[in-house]
Amino acid sequence: MEAVIFVGLQASGKSSFYRERFFRTHLRINLDMLKTRHREKRLMEVCLETSLPFVIDNTNPSVANREPYIAAAKAKGYRIGCYYFQSKIEDCKRRNAVRPESERIPLPGILGTSSRLKIPSRGEGFDEIRFVRIDEAGGFVVEEWNDEVR
């Protein structure tokens, strides 16, 4: 059983990465789609009750944002993975600008998330952390996490 938590600014590639890497194996839990914390919590509870692997596809900028997911999944014996998406504001702004208008995030939203963004650490309870960046060709590059370098 695996729970995966994405961490990164809006337009850093999280949802696209989910579709590419986890669509066939993990249920996607996304607050933008579910609209309320109550729905998000209920869907995660169903995953935990049925041992279904899932991905939390939100920005999850702070330790406090991530903690409830980690605690609930650990209590059910899940392995917890984290993917930290390179979150350079200029790159996110550029990708956001080419989204369909209805999916664009207002710049204050991206900047606000950036101001709250705390780099994840193993001390939070993650079994593994990986770093994700988008290369020149638009593909995802996933690297092992190294606390010393980050």
N, C-alpha and C positions, 0 to 999 in steps of 0.2 A: 504494500500500500504506500502510495507516494502522494504527498501534497507539495506543490510547487508555488512559490510566491515570487511574482515579478516585482521589481523595484526600478523605477525610472520615470523621467518626465513624460508628459503627454507628447506624442509624436516621436518617441524614441525607438519605436519599432515593436513594442510589446505584443500587440494584437496580431500583427503580421507574423511575428515569430511563433506565436501560439498556433496559428493556422498551419505554418510550415512544419513545426516540430511536435506538436501535442494534439492536434485535432482528432486523430484516430485513437488516441490512448487515454486522454484525460478530459474530464468535463471542465468547461470554462465557466468560471464564476467572475462576473464583471458587473460592477456597480452601474456603469453607464447603461448597460442593457437591462438590468434588473430594477433600477430606479430607486429602490429603498434598501436601507440596511436590514430591515426585517426580512425582505425577500432573500437578500444575500445570505443572511444567517440561516434561514430555513433551508436553502439549497445546500449550503455547506453541511448542515446537520444531516440531511439525507445522504450526502456523500459519506460522511463519517459513520452513519448507522449501517450503510450498505457496503462499506469498504471500497468505495469507488475512488479511483485516483482523480485528482482535480488540480486545476491551476487557478490561483487568485490573480486575475489580470486587471489590476488597478495600479495606481502610481505607488502606493504604499511608501510614502516618503520618510516616515519616522519609525523609530523603534516602537512607539506606542501604537501606530497603525498596524504594524506587523504582529505584535505580541498576541492578540486574541486568536489569530489564525494558527500561529505556532502552538500556543498552549492547547487549543482544542484538538489539533491534529496529533500532537505528542501524546495527549491523554488517551487517544485511541490507537496508539502504536504505529502511527505513520512515520515514514522517513520524510524529512523536510528538506527540500531543495530550494535554493534561491538563485534567480538569474538577475544580476544587476546590469541594467542597460546603460551604456555610455550616454550621458545626458548633457551634452554640450548644447547650451541654449540656442546658439546660432543654427546648429544642425536641426534641432527640433522646430525652430521657427520656419526654416526652409521647407521641411517635410510637411508641416502643418499648413503652409500656404498652398500646397498642391492638393490638399484633401478636398473632397466635395464641400461646398460651403456649409452644408448642414452638419458636417462632422468637424469643422474647424473649432479649435479651442481659442478663446480670446487670449491675447498676449498676457494680460494680468493673471490669468489662470496658470499659465506656464511659469511665469516669474514667481508667483506665490508658491507653487510646488517646489520650484528650485530653492527658494529660501528655507524651506522646511526639510529638504532632502538630506538625509543622513546615510552615509555609506553603511551597508549591512556588515555584520560581523558574526563569526561563528558563536560568539558568546551569547547571542540572542536565542540560540537553540537550533540553528541550521546544521544539518548533517553535511551539507556541501553548498558551496557558493560558486557560481560561474559568472564570468564577465562577458557581456555580449556587446559587440560593436558592429556597425554596418560598414562594409568595405567599399572601395571605389566603384565596384560593379553593382552595388546595391544588395549584395549577399550578406548573410549573417556570419560572423566569425565568433566562435565561442571558445573562451580560454578558461583554463583552471584559475581559480581565485588564488591570489597570493597576497596575504595581509601586509606583507612587507612592502610590496610595490604600490598598492592602492592607497 
